[in-house]
Amino acid sequence: MSIDKSLRRKNQLARARNVLTRGERIKVLKDEERWKDGRSPFGLPKVRVIKIVVKKAKKAKDEEKAEGEGEAAAPAAGEKKKG
């Protein structure tokens, strides 16, 4: 039996969020050097959310290369056993 989606762990999001928490926004502002010490954490300026795109095509190509190398190595190993 599978677990209902509402009962799964809450801290693991499978998709990118489009809203940051106040702490995350302050961290981004500090990284961009737009944050001044002593400033109020309320009324923060807008911060652009960068969405990370994971490319799967490259991973598939790497797997194909690994399979090709494994097949090429297997007959060579078989020849060594015969010889």
Sequence and secondary structure as in RCSB ss.txt:
>XXXX:A:sequence
MSIDKSLRRKNQLARARNVLTRGERIKVLKDEERWKDGRSPFGLPKVRVIKIVVKKAKKAKDEEKAEGEGEAAAP
AAGEKKKG
>XXXX:A:secstr
    GGGS TT  SS  S   HHHHHHHHHHTT   TT  SSS            SHHHHHHHHHHHHHHHHHHH
HHHHHHH 
